[in-house]
Amino acid sequence: MNAIFILADSLNRHFLPLYGNGWVQAPNISRLAARGVTFTNHYTGSAPCMPARRDLWTGCLEFPWRPWGACETFDEHLGALCEKSVY
């Protein structure tokens, strides 16, 4: 399985043509989206960037429980979980 996860800070999905925007041109990401799967719903437990990344990559909801921080060394990341499911 190949997966590309695109995460962009301060980018609202309504500014991308693949989500219905008619005045922004983004031919490369539109072509990538046409060949793959795009998501229309997403809910995160943390709004700030670094806690939200940990939420996305590990499934651990962080921001309500501890101060600002990156992924921990003991966190099991999405990539490692995908690799386990292949073998």
PDB file of N, CA, C and O in Angstrom:
ATOM      1  N   MET A   1       0.840  -1.168   0.000  1.00  0.00           N
ATOM      2  CA  MET A   1       0.000   0.000   0.000  1.00  0.00           C
ATOM      3  C   MET A   1       0.892   1.241   0.000  1.00  0.00           C
ATOM      4  O   MET A   1       1.856   1.322   0.761  1.00  0.00           O
ATOM      5  N   ASN A   2       0.568   2.185  -0.843  1.00  0.00           N
ATOM      6  CA  ASN A   2       1.256   3.473  -0.854  1.00  0.00           C
ATOM      7  C   ASN A   2       0.295   4.541  -0.355  1.00  0.00           C
ATOM      8  O   ASN A   2      -0.869   4.578  -0.752  1.00  0.00           O
ATOM      9  N   ALA A   3       0.785   5.393   0.503  1.00  0.00           N
ATOM     10  CA  ALA A   3      -0.043   6.469   1.041  1.00  0.00           C
ATOM     11  C   ALA A   3       0.741   7.770   1.036  1.00  0.00           C
ATOM     12  O   ALA A   3       1.915   7.807   1.405  1.00  0.00           O
ATOM     13  N   ILE A   4       0.084   8.820   0.619  1.00  0.00           N
ATOM     14  CA  ILE A   4       0.654  10.172   0.691  1.00  0.00           C
ATOM     15  C   ILE A   4      -0.291  10.979   1.566  1.00  0.00           C
ATOM     16  O   ILE A   4      -1.478  11.115   1.269  1.00  0.00           O
ATOM     17  N   PHE A   5       0.248  11.501   2.632  1.00  0.00           N
ATOM     18  CA  PHE A   5      -0.540  12.299   3.569  1.00  0.00           C
ATOM     19  C   PHE A   5      -0.051  13.727   3.451  1.00  0.00           C
ATOM     20  O   PHE A   5       1.108  14.008   3.760  1.00  0.00           O
ATOM     21  N   ILE A   6      -0.903  14.630   3.014  1.00  0.00           N
ATOM     22  CA  ILE A   6      -0.519  16.035   2.848  1.00  0.00           C
ATOM     23  C   ILE A   6      -1.128  16.833   3.989  1.00  0.00           C
ATOM     24  O   ILE A   6      -2.345  16.855   4.176  1.00  0.00           O
ATOM     25  N   LEU A   7      -0.266  17.480   4.740  1.00  0.00           N
ATOM     26  CA  LEU A   7      -0.699  18.305   5.857  1.00  0.00           C
ATOM     27  C   LEU A   7      -0.118  19.694   5.659  1.00  0.00           C
ATOM     28  O   LEU A   7       1.100  19.856   5.600  1.00  0.00           O
ATOM     29  N   ALA A   8      -0.971  20.684   5.557  1.00  0.00           N
ATOM     30  CA  ALA A   8      -0.518  22.060   5.338  1.00  0.00           C
ATOM     31  C   ALA A   8      -1.118  22.954   6.415  1.00  0.00           C
ATOM     32  O   ALA A   8      -2.334  22.995   6.598  1.00  0.00           O
ATOM     33  N   ASP A   9      -0.257  23.664   7.119  1.00  0.00           N
ATOM     34  CA  ASP A   9      -0.736  24.607   8.128  1.00  0.00           C
ATOM     35  C   ASP A   9      -1.385  25.809   7.442  1.00  0.00           C
ATOM     36  O   ASP A   9      -0.924  26.264   6.395  1.00  0.00           O
ATOM     37  N   SER A  10      -2.419  26.297   8.024  1.00  0.00           N
ATOM     38  CA  SER A  10      -3.094  27.528   7.576  1.00  0.00           C
ATOM     39  C   SER A  10      -3.636  27.433   6.155  1.00  0.00           C
ATOM     40  O   SER A  10      -3.638  28.425   5.427  1.00  0.00           O
ATOM     41  N   LEU A  11      -4.091  26.257   5.755  1.00  0.00           N
ATOM     42  CA  LEU A  11      -4.713  26.097   4.446  1.00  0.00           C
ATOM     43  C   LEU A  11      -6.119  25.569   4.655  1.00  0.00           C
ATOM     44  O   LEU A  11      -6.312  24.470   5.175  1.00  0.00           O
ATOM     45  N   ASN A  12      -7.080  26.344   4.254  1.00  0.00           N
ATOM     46  CA  ASN A  12      -8.466  25.936   4.346  1.00  0.00           C
ATOM     47  C   ASN A  12      -8.815  25.124   3.114  1.00  0.00           C
ATOM     48  O   ASN A  12      -8.473  25.526   2.002  1.00  0.00           O
ATOM     49  N   ARG A  13      -9.480  24.002   3.276  1.00  0.00           N
ATOM     50  CA  ARG A  13      -9.794  23.142   2.140  1.00  0.00           C
ATOM     51  C   ARG A  13     -10.653  23.841   1.095  1.00  0.00           C
ATOM     52  O   ARG A  13     -10.654  23.440  -0.069  1.00  0.00           O
ATOM     53  N   HIS A  14     -11.376  24.866   1.487  1.00  0.00           N
ATOM     54  CA  HIS A  14     -12.227  25.589   0.540  1.00  0.00           C
ATOM     55  C   HIS A  14     -11.420  26.387  -0.487  1.00  0.00           C
ATOM     56  O   HIS A  14     -11.993  26.938  -1.426  1.00  0.00           O
ATOM     57  N   PHE A  15     -10.109  26.452  -0.319  1.00  0.00           N
ATOM     58  CA  PHE A  15      -9.252  27.118  -1.291  1.00  0.00           C
ATOM     59  C   PHE A  15      -8.671  26.142  -2.310  1.00  0.00           C
ATOM     60  O   PHE A  15      -7.836  26.537  -3.124  1.00  0.00           O
ATOM     61  N   LEU A  16      -9.088  24.889  -2.285  1.00  0.00           N
ATOM     62  CA  LEU A  16      -8.582  23.897  -3.229  1.00  0.00           C
ATOM     63  C   LEU A  16      -9.669  23.527  -4.242  1.00  0.00           C
ATOM     64  O   LEU A  16     -10.827  23.344  -3.867  1.00  0.00           O
ATOM     65  N   PRO A  17      -9.304  23.418  -5.516  1.00  0.00           N
ATOM     66  CA  PRO A  17     -10.294  23.066  -6.542  1.00  0.00           C
ATOM     67  C   PRO A  17     -10.969  21.716  -6.289  1.00  0.00           C
ATOM     68  O   PRO A  17     -12.149  21.556  -6.602  1.00  0.00           O
ATOM     69  N   LEU A  18     -10.255  20.757  -5.736  1.00  0.00           N
ATOM     70  CA  LEU A  18     -10.847  19.442  -5.524  1.00  0.00           C
ATOM     71  C   LEU A  18     -11.975  19.464  -4.511  1.00  0.00           C
ATOM     72  O   LEU A  18     -12.758  18.517  -4.434  1.00  0.00           O
ATOM     73  N   TYR A  19     -12.069  20.533  -3.732  1.00  0.00           N
ATOM     74  CA  TYR A  19     -13.185  20.683  -2.800  1.00  0.00           C
ATOM     75  C   TYR A  19     -14.170  21.750  -3.259  1.00  0.00           C
ATOM     76  O   TYR A  19     -14.966  22.242  -2.459  1.00  0.00           O
ATOM     77  N   GLY A  20     -14.123  22.111  -4.539  1.00  0.00           N
ATOM     78  CA  GLY A  20     -15.139  22.981  -5.103  1.00  0.00           C
ATOM     79  C   GLY A  20     -14.738  24.413  -5.392  1.00  0.00           C
ATOM     80  O   GLY A  20     -15.568  25.171  -5.894  1.00  0.00           O
ATOM     81  N   ASN A  21     -13.510  24.829  -5.104  1.00  0.00           N
ATOM     82  CA  ASN A  21     -13.101  26.196  -5.387  1.00  0.00           C
ATOM     83  C   ASN A  21     -12.915  26.373  -6.891  1.00  0.00           C
ATOM     84  O   ASN A  21     -12.252  25.562  -7.536  1.00  0.00           O
ATOM     85  N   GLY A  22     -13.502  27.438  -7.451  1.00  0.00           N
ATOM     86  CA  GLY A  22     -13.433  27.658  -8.886  1.00  0.00           C
ATOM     87  C   GLY A  22     -12.420  28.692  -9.334  1.00  0.00           C
ATOM     88  O   GLY A  22     -12.161  28.814 -10.531  1.00  0.00           O
ATOM     89  N   TRP A  23     -11.838  29.443  -8.405  1.00  0.00           N
ATOM     90  CA  TRP A  23     -10.930  30.513  -8.838  1.00  0.00           C
ATOM     91  C   TRP A  23      -9.465  30.253  -8.515  1.00  0.00           C
ATOM     92  O   TRP A  23      -8.603  30.978  -9.012  1.00  0.00           O
ATOM     93  N   VAL A  24      -9.152  29.260  -7.711  1.00  0.00           N
ATOM     94  CA  VAL A  24      -7.757  28.895  -7.442  1.00  0.00           C
ATOM     95  C   VAL A  24      -7.355  27.789  -8.407  1.00  0.00           C
ATOM     96  O   VAL A  24      -8.116  26.850  -8.640  1.00  0.00           O
ATOM     97  N   GLN A  25      -6.156  27.905  -8.967  1.00  0.00           N
ATOM     98  CA  GLN A  25      -5.645  26.864  -9.853  1.00  0.00           C
ATOM     99  C   GLN A  25      -4.569  26.071  -9.122  1.00  0.00           C
ATOM    100  O   GLN A  25      -3.581  26.636  -8.652  1.00  0.00           O
ATOM    101  N   ALA A  26      -4.766  24.777  -9.032  1.00  0.00           N
ATOM    102  CA  ALA A  26      -3.800  23.878  -8.391  1.00  0.00           C
ATOM    103  C   ALA A  26      -3.791  22.570  -9.188  1.00  0.00           C
ATOM    104  O   ALA A  26      -4.277  21.547  -8.706  1.00  0.00           O
ATOM    105  N   PRO A  27      -3.243  22.602 -10.397  1.00  0.00           N
ATOM    106  CA  PRO A  27      -3.350  21.437 -11.282  1.00  0.00           C
ATOM    107  C   PRO A  27      -2.665  20.175 -10.741  1.00  0.00           C
ATOM    108  O   PRO A  27      -3.168  19.072 -10.956  1.00  0.00           O
ATOM    109  N   ASN A  28      -1.560  20.310 -10.063  1.00  0.00           N
ATOM    110  CA  ASN A  28      -0.860  19.121  -9.580  1.00  0.00           C
ATOM    111  C   ASN A  28      -1.618  18.410  -8.469  1.00  0.00           C
ATOM    112  O   ASN A  28      -1.764  17.188  -8.495  1.00  0.00           O
ATOM    113  N   ILE A  29      -2.096  19.170  -7.500  1.00  0.00           N
ATOM    114  CA  ILE A  29      -2.836  18.519  -6.410  1.00  0.00           C
ATOM    115  C   ILE A  29      -4.191  18.020  -6.913  1.00  0.00           C
ATOM    116  O   ILE A  29      -4.702  17.019  -6.409  1.00  0.00           O
ATOM    117  N   SER A  30      -4.776  18.698  -7.893  1.00  0.00           N
ATOM    118  CA  SER A  30      -6.034  18.227  -8.480  1.00  0.00           C
ATOM    119  C   SER A  30      -5.824  16.909  -9.214  1.00  0.00           C
ATOM    120  O   SER A  30      -6.658  16.007  -9.124  1.00  0.00           O
ATOM    121  N   ARG A  31      -4.727  16.793  -9.934  1.00  0.00           N
ATOM    122  CA  ARG A  31      -4.413  15.555 -10.649  1.00  0.00           C
ATOM    123  C   ARG A  31      -4.146  14.417  -9.657  1.00  0.00           C
ATOM    124  O   ARG A  31      -4.603  13.293  -9.865  1.00  0.00           O
ATOM    125  N   LEU A  32      -3.417  14.705  -8.596  1.00  0.00           N
ATOM    126  CA  LEU A  32      -3.160  13.699  -7.569  1.00  0.00           C
ATOM    127  C   LEU A  32      -4.470  13.234  -6.931  1.00  0.00           C
ATOM    128  O   LEU A  32      -4.671  12.039  -6.717  1.00  0.00           O
ATOM    129  N   ALA A  33      -5.349  14.174  -6.631  1.00  0.00           N
ATOM    130  CA  ALA A  33      -6.635  13.835  -6.014  1.00  0.00           C
ATOM    131  C   ALA A  33      -7.503  13.006  -6.951  1.00  0.00           C
ATOM    132  O   ALA A  33      -8.223  12.116  -6.499  1.00  0.00           O
ATOM    133  N   ALA A  34      -7.444  13.283  -8.243  1.00  0.00           N
ATOM    134  CA  ALA A  34      -8.248  12.535  -9.215  1.00  0.00           C
ATOM    135  C   ALA A  34      -7.813  11.076  -9.296  1.00  0.00           C
ATOM    136  O   ALA A  34      -8.617  10.205  -9.628  1.00  0.00           O
ATOM    137  N   ARG A  35      -6.555  10.810  -8.998  1.00  0.00           N
ATOM    138  CA  ARG A  35      -6.021   9.442  -9.075  1.00  0.00           C
ATOM    139  C   ARG A  35      -6.072   8.705  -7.741  1.00  0.00           C
ATOM    140  O   ARG A  35      -5.720   7.528  -7.675  1.00  0.00           O
ATOM    141  N   GLY A  36      -6.496   9.368  -6.696  1.00  0.00           N
ATOM    142  CA  GLY A  36      -6.466   8.740  -5.371  1.00  0.00           C
ATOM    143  C   GLY A  36      -7.770   8.907  -4.626  1.00  0.00           C
ATOM    144  O   GLY A  36      -8.846   8.966  -5.221  1.00  0.00           O
ATOM    145  N   VAL A  37      -7.655   8.981  -3.324  1.00  0.00           N
ATOM    146  CA  VAL A  37      -8.803   9.121  -2.435  1.00  0.00           C
ATOM    147  C   VAL A  37      -8.653  10.436  -1.684  1.00  0.00           C
ATOM    148  O   VAL A  37      -7.572  10.753  -1.187  1.00  0.00           O
ATOM    149  N   THR A  38      -9.714  11.185  -1.604  1.00  0.00           N
ATOM    150  CA  THR A  38      -9.708  12.411  -0.799  1.00  0.00           C
ATOM    151  C   THR A  38     -10.758  12.262   0.304  1.00  0.00           C
ATOM    152  O   THR A  38     -11.734  11.527   0.156  1.00  0.00           O
ATOM    153  N   PHE A  39     -10.542  12.953   1.379  1.00  0.00           N
ATOM    154  CA  PHE A  39     -11.449  12.882   2.509  1.00  0.00           C
ATOM    155  C   PHE A  39     -12.281  14.152   2.586  1.00  0.00           C
ATOM    156  O   PHE A  39     -11.782  15.252   2.349  1.00  0.00           O
ATOM    157  N   THR A  40     -13.547  13.988   2.917  1.00  0.00           N
ATOM    158  CA  THR A  40     -14.436  15.143   3.007  1.00  0.00           C
ATOM    159  C   THR A  40     -14.771  15.515   4.444  1.00  0.00           C
ATOM    160  O   THR A  40     -15.267  16.613   4.697  1.00  0.00           O
ATOM    161  N   ASN A  41     -14.511  14.622   5.381  1.00  0.00           N
ATOM    162  CA  ASN A  41     -14.787  14.904   6.794  1.00  0.00           C
ATOM    163  C   ASN A  41     -13.560  14.561   7.625  1.00  0.00           C
ATOM    164  O   ASN A  41     -12.936  13.517   7.435  1.00  0.00           O
ATOM    165  N   HIS A  42     -13.233  15.437   8.528  1.00  0.00           N
ATOM    166  CA  HIS A  42     -12.144  15.165   9.458  1.00  0.00           C
ATOM    167  C   HIS A  42     -12.405  15.942  10.737  1.00  0.00           C
ATOM    168  O   HIS A  42     -12.824  17.099  10.700  1.00  0.00           O
ATOM    169  N   TYR A  43     -12.161  15.308  11.846  1.00  0.00           N
ATOM    170  CA  TYR A  43     -12.322  15.949  13.148  1.00  0.00           C
ATOM    171  C   TYR A  43     -11.051  15.720  13.940  1.00  0.00           C
ATOM    172  O   TYR A  43     -10.571  14.592  14.042  1.00  0.00           O
ATOM    173  N   THR A  44     -10.514  16.773  14.491  1.00  0.00           N
ATOM    174  CA  THR A  44      -9.302  16.648  15.289  1.00  0.00           C
ATOM    175  C   THR A  44      -9.585  17.096  16.715  1.00  0.00           C
ATOM    176  O   THR A  44     -10.458  17.928  16.962  1.00  0.00           O
ATOM    177  N   GLY A  45      -8.843  16.540  17.629  1.00  0.00           N
ATOM    178  CA  GLY A  45      -9.033  16.880  19.028  1.00  0.00           C
ATOM    179  C   GLY A  45      -8.272  18.117  19.457  1.00  0.00           C
ATOM    180  O   GLY A  45      -8.514  18.644  20.543  1.00  0.00           O
ATOM    181  N   SER A  46      -7.352  18.593  18.620  1.00  0.00           N
ATOM    182  CA  SER A  46      -6.509  19.733  18.973  1.00  0.00           C
ATOM    183  C   SER A  46      -6.435  20.700  17.795  1.00  0.00           C
ATOM    184  O   SER A  46      -6.203  20.289  16.658  1.00  0.00           O
ATOM    185  N   ALA A  47      -6.629  21.966  18.070  1.00  0.00           N
ATOM    186  CA  ALA A  47      -6.549  22.956  16.996  1.00  0.00           C
ATOM    187  C   ALA A  47      -5.116  23.444  16.726  1.00  0.00           C
ATOM    188  O   ALA A  47      -4.770  23.637  15.560  1.00  0.00           O
ATOM    189  N   PRO A  48      -4.269  23.652  17.741  1.00  0.00           N
ATOM    190  CA  PRO A  48      -2.904  24.106  17.436  1.00  0.00           C
ATOM    191  C   PRO A  48      -2.137  23.068  16.618  1.00  0.00           C
ATOM    192  O   PRO A  48      -2.410  21.871  16.710  1.00  0.00           O
ATOM    193  N   CYS A  49      -1.192  23.527  15.832  1.00  0.00           N
ATOM    194  CA  CYS A  49      -0.488  22.677  14.854  1.00  0.00           C
ATOM    195  C   CYS A  49       0.178  21.437  15.435  1.00  0.00           C
ATOM    196  O   CYS A  49      -0.146  20.322  15.026  1.00  0.00           O
ATOM    197  N   MET A  50       1.101  21.602  16.379  1.00  0.00           N
ATOM    198  CA  MET A  50       1.861  20.446  16.875  1.00  0.00           C
ATOM    199  C   MET A  50       0.975  19.422  17.580  1.00  0.00           C
ATOM    200  O   MET A  50       1.114  18.231  17.298  1.00  0.00           O
ATOM    201  N   PRO A  51       0.086  19.810  18.465  1.00  0.00           N
ATOM    202  CA  PRO A  51      -0.799  18.801  19.063  1.00  0.00           C
ATOM    203  C   PRO A  51      -1.687  18.126  18.023  1.00  0.00           C
ATOM    204  O   PRO A  51      -1.939  16.924  18.116  1.00  0.00           O
ATOM    205  N   ALA A  52      -2.164  18.879  17.036  1.00  0.00           N
ATOM    206  CA  ALA A  52      -2.999  18.289  15.993  1.00  0.00           C
ATOM    207  C   ALA A  52      -2.214  17.253  15.195  1.00  0.00           C
ATOM    208  O   ALA A  52      -2.772  16.224  14.814  1.00  0.00           O
ATOM    209  N   ARG A  53      -0.941  17.501  14.936  1.00  0.00           N
ATOM    210  CA  ARG A  53      -0.114  16.519  14.230  1.00  0.00           C
ATOM    211  C   ARG A  53      -0.015  15.228  15.034  1.00  0.00           C
ATOM    212  O   ARG A  53      -0.105  14.139  14.468  1.00  0.00           O
ATOM    213  N   ARG A  54       0.165  15.337  16.325  1.00  0.00           N
ATOM    214  CA  ARG A  54       0.231  14.121  17.150  1.00  0.00           C
ATOM    215  C   ARG A  54      -1.112  13.399  17.114  1.00  0.00           C
ATOM    216  O   ARG A  54      -1.152  12.171  17.040  1.00  0.00           O
ATOM    217  N   ASP A  55      -2.205  14.145  17.166  1.00  0.00           N
ATOM    218  CA  ASP A  55      -3.528  13.530  17.050  1.00  0.00           C
ATOM    219  C   ASP A  55      -3.635  12.728  15.759  1.00  0.00           C
ATOM    220  O   ASP A  55      -4.086  11.582  15.764  1.00  0.00           O
ATOM    221  N   LEU A  56      -3.217  13.337  14.657  1.00  0.00           N
ATOM    222  CA  LEU A  56      -3.338  12.699  13.346  1.00  0.00           C
ATOM    223  C   LEU A  56      -2.417  11.499  13.188  1.00  0.00           C
ATOM    224  O   LEU A  56      -2.840  10.458  12.684  1.00  0.00           O
ATOM    225  N   TRP A  57      -1.175  11.627  13.608  1.00  0.00           N
ATOM    226  CA  TRP A  57      -0.184  10.575  13.376  1.00  0.00           C
ATOM    227  C   TRP A  57      -0.297   9.411  14.336  1.00  0.00           C
ATOM    228  O   TRP A  57       0.090   8.295  13.991  1.00  0.00           O
ATOM    229  N   THR A  58      -0.814   9.635  15.526  1.00  0.00           N
ATOM    230  CA  THR A  58      -0.802   8.570  16.531  1.00  0.00           C
ATOM    231  C   THR A  58      -2.182   8.202  17.056  1.00  0.00           C
ATOM    232  O   THR A  58      -2.351   7.121  17.621  1.00  0.00           O
ATOM    233  N   GLY A  59      -3.156   9.056  16.888  1.00  0.00           N
ATOM    234  CA  GLY A  59      -4.478   8.792  17.443  1.00  0.00           C
ATOM    235  C   GLY A  59      -4.604   9.181  18.902  1.00  0.00           C
ATOM    236  O   GLY A  59      -5.640   8.933  19.519  1.00  0.00           O
ATOM    237  N   CYS A  60      -3.558   9.790  19.471  1.00  0.00           N
ATOM    238  CA  CYS A  60      -3.579  10.234  20.872  1.00  0.00           C
ATOM    239  C   CYS A  60      -4.085  11.662  20.940  1.00  0.00           C
ATOM    240  O   CYS A  60      -3.457  12.566  20.388  1.00  0.00           O
ATOM    241  N   LEU A  61      -5.195  11.878  21.597  1.00  0.00           N
ATOM    242  CA  LEU A  61      -5.675  13.238  21.784  1.00  0.00           C
ATOM    243  C   LEU A  61      -4.831  13.888  22.869  1.00  0.00           C
ATOM    244  O   LEU A  61      -4.789  13.412  24.004  1.00  0.00           O
ATOM    245  N   GLU A  62      -4.166  14.966  22.519  1.00  0.00           N
ATOM    246  CA  GLU A  62      -3.134  15.492  23.402  1.00  0.00           C
ATOM    247  C   GLU A  62      -3.481  16.804  24.087  1.00  0.00           C
ATOM    248  O   GLU A  62      -3.332  16.908  25.304  1.00  0.00           O
ATOM    249  N   PHE A  63      -3.926  17.780  23.367  1.00  0.00           N
ATOM    250  CA  PHE A  63      -3.957  19.150  23.865  1.00  0.00           C
ATOM    251  C   PHE A  63      -4.757  19.345  25.154  1.00  0.00           C
ATOM    252  O   PHE A  63      -4.353  20.155  25.988  1.00  0.00           O
ATOM    253  N   PRO A  64      -5.872  18.640  25.355  1.00  0.00           N
ATOM    254  CA  PRO A  64      -6.596  18.854  26.622  1.00  0.00           C
ATOM    255  C   PRO A  64      -5.839  18.360  27.852  1.00  0.00           C
ATOM    256  O   PRO A  64      -6.147  18.782  28.967  1.00  0.00           O
ATOM    257  N   TRP A  65      -4.848  17.468  27.673  1.00  0.00           N
ATOM    258  CA  TRP A  65      -4.227  16.790  28.810  1.00  0.00           C
ATOM    259  C   TRP A  65      -2.828  17.271  29.160  1.00  0.00           C
ATOM    260  O   TRP A  65      -2.369  17.070  30.285  1.00  0.00           O
ATOM    261  N   ARG A  66      -2.148  17.899  28.221  1.00  0.00           N
ATOM    262  CA  ARG A  66      -0.776  18.326  28.512  1.00  0.00           C
ATOM    263  C   ARG A  66      -0.433  19.546  27.681  1.00  0.00           C
ATOM    264  O   ARG A  66      -1.140  19.860  26.723  1.00  0.00           O
ATOM    265  N   PRO A  67       0.628  20.232  28.028  1.00  0.00           N
ATOM    266  CA  PRO A  67       0.991  21.426  27.259  1.00  0.00           C
ATOM    267  C   PRO A  67       1.487  21.064  25.854  1.00  0.00           C
ATOM    268  O   PRO A  67       1.660  19.893  25.515  1.00  0.00           O
ATOM    269  N   TRP A  68       1.700  22.067  25.084  1.00  0.00           N
ATOM    270  CA  TRP A  68       2.173  21.974  23.711  1.00  0.00           C
ATOM    271  C   TRP A  68       3.364  21.033  23.592  1.00  0.00           C
ATOM    272  O   TRP A  68       4.315  21.142  24.366  1.00  0.00           O
ATOM    273  N   GLY A  69       3.328  20.121  22.646  1.00  0.00           N
ATOM    274  CA  GLY A  69       4.455  19.224  22.467  1.00  0.00           C
ATOM    275  C   GLY A  69       4.351  18.395  21.203  1.00  0.00           C
ATOM    276  O   GLY A  69       3.276  18.253  20.621  1.00  0.00           O
ATOM    277  N   ALA A  70       5.469  17.857  20.792  1.00  0.00           N
ATOM    278  CA  ALA A  70       5.534  17.039  19.581  1.00  0.00           C
ATOM    279  C   ALA A  70       5.239  15.577  19.920  1.00  0.00           C
ATOM    280  O   ALA A  70       4.897  15.254  21.058  1.00  0.00           O
ATOM    281  N   CYS A  71       5.371  14.705  18.933  1.00  0.00           N
ATOM    282  CA  CYS A  71       5.195  13.273  19.155  1.00  0.00           C
ATOM    283  C   CYS A  71       6.252  12.776  20.138  1.00  0.00           C
ATOM    284  O   CYS A  71       7.381  13.266  20.160  1.00  0.00           O
ATOM    285  N   GLU A  72       5.868  11.811  20.936  1.00  0.00           N
ATOM    286  CA  GLU A  72       6.771  11.217  21.917  1.00  0.00           C
ATOM    287  C   GLU A  72       7.493  10.022  21.304  1.00  0.00           C
ATOM    288  O   GLU A  72       7.040   9.462  20.306  1.00  0.00           O
ATOM    289  N   THR A  73       8.610   9.636  21.900  1.00  0.00           N
ATOM    290  CA  THR A  73       9.369   8.491  21.394  1.00  0.00           C
ATOM    291  C   THR A  73       8.595   7.188  21.546  1.00  0.00           C
ATOM    292  O   THR A  73       8.829   6.240  20.797  1.00  0.00           O
ATOM    293  N   PHE A  74       7.687   7.132  22.498  1.00  0.00           N
ATOM    294  CA  PHE A  74       6.912   5.913  22.725  1.00  0.00           C
ATOM    295  C   PHE A  74       5.646   5.846  21.869  1.00  0.00           C
ATOM    296  O   PHE A  74       4.963   4.823  21.867  1.00  0.00           O
ATOM    297  N   ASP A  75       5.325   6.911  21.148  1.00  0.00           N
ATOM    298  CA  ASP A  75       4.135   6.921  20.300  1.00  0.00           C
ATOM    299  C   ASP A  75       4.299   5.958  19.129  1.00  0.00           C
ATOM    300  O   ASP A  75       5.373   5.875  18.534  1.00  0.00           O
ATOM    301  N   GLU A  76       3.243   5.239  18.803  1.00  0.00           N
ATOM    302  CA  GLU A  76       3.247   4.374  17.629  1.00  0.00           C
ATOM    303  C   GLU A  76       2.644   5.176  16.477  1.00  0.00           C
ATOM    304  O   GLU A  76       1.462   5.520  16.499  1.00  0.00           O
ATOM    305  N   HIS A  77       3.459   5.465  15.483  1.00  0.00           N
ATOM    306  CA  HIS A  77       3.055   6.342  14.397  1.00  0.00           C
ATOM    307  C   HIS A  77       2.259   5.597  13.335  1.00  0.00           C
ATOM    308  O   HIS A  77       2.344   4.375  13.218  1.00  0.00           O
ATOM    309  N   LEU A  78       1.490   6.346  12.571  1.00  0.00           N
ATOM    310  CA  LEU A  78       0.659   5.807  11.504  1.00  0.00           C
ATOM    311  C   LEU A  78       1.464   4.959  10.522  1.00  0.00           C
ATOM    312  O   LEU A  78       1.012   3.888  10.116  1.00  0.00           O
ATOM    313  N   GLY A  79       2.640   5.420  10.140  1.00  0.00           N
ATOM    314  CA  GLY A  79       3.479   4.663   9.210  1.00  0.00           C
ATOM    315  C   GLY A  79       3.856   3.299   9.749  1.00  0.00           C
ATOM    316  O   GLY A  79       3.830   2.313   9.011  1.00  0.00           O
ATOM    317  N   ALA A  80       4.206   3.225  11.023  1.00  0.00           N
ATOM    318  CA  ALA A  80       4.570   1.948  11.645  1.00  0.00           C
ATOM    319  C   ALA A  80       3.358   1.018  11.713  1.00  0.00           C
ATOM    320  O   ALA A  80       3.486  -0.189  11.511  1.00  0.00           O
ATOM    321  N   LEU A  81       2.196   1.578  11.993  1.00  0.00           N
ATOM    322  CA  LEU A  81       0.987   0.762  12.048  1.00  0.00           C
ATOM    323  C   LEU A  81       0.632   0.209  10.676  1.00  0.00           C
ATOM    324  O   LEU A  81       0.212  -0.943  10.562  1.00  0.00           O
ATOM    325  N   CYS A  82       0.798   1.020   9.627  1.00  0.00           N
ATOM    326  CA  CYS A  82       0.532   0.561   8.257  1.00  0.00           C
ATOM    327  C   CYS A  82       1.508  -0.538   7.870  1.00  0.00           C
ATOM    328  O   CYS A  82       1.126  -1.519   7.231  1.00  0.00           O
ATOM    329  N   GLU A  83       2.763  -0.373   8.255  1.00  0.00           N
ATOM    330  CA  GLU A  83       3.773  -1.386   7.934  1.00  0.00           C
ATOM    331  C   GLU A  83       3.447  -2.711   8.606  1.00  0.00           C
ATOM    332  O   GLU A  83       3.631  -3.771   8.007  1.00  0.00           O
ATOM    333  N   LYS A  84       2.968  -2.665   9.840  1.00  0.00           N
ATOM    334  CA  LYS A  84       2.602  -3.883  10.559  1.00  0.00           C
ATOM    335  C   LYS A  84       1.451  -4.612   9.858  1.00  0.00           C
ATOM    336  O   LYS A  84       1.430  -5.842   9.809  1.00  0.00           O
ATOM    337  N   SER A  85       0.501  -3.854   9.321  1.00  0.00           N
ATOM    338  CA  SER A  85      -0.675  -4.476   8.709  1.00  0.00           C
ATOM    339  C   SER A  85      -0.344  -5.162   7.392  1.00  0.00           C
ATOM    340  O   SER A  85      -1.100  -6.022   6.939  1.00  0.00           O
ATOM    341  N   VAL A  86       0.784  -4.794   6.765  1.00  0.00           N
ATOM    342  CA  VAL A  86       1.173  -5.384   5.486  1.00  0.00           C
ATOM    343  C   VAL A  86       1.770  -6.763   5.704  1.00  0.00           C
ATOM    344  O   VAL A  86       1.552  -7.664   4.894  1.00  0.00           O
ATOM    345  N   TYR A  87       2.516  -6.942   6.781  1.00  0.00           N
ATOM    346  CA  TYR A  87       3.247  -8.206   6.984  1.00  0.00           C
ATOM    347  C   TYR A  87       2.526  -9.156   7.872  1.00  0.00           C
ATOM    348  O   TYR A  87       3.019 -10.254   8.131  1.00  0.00           O
TER     349      TYR A  87
END
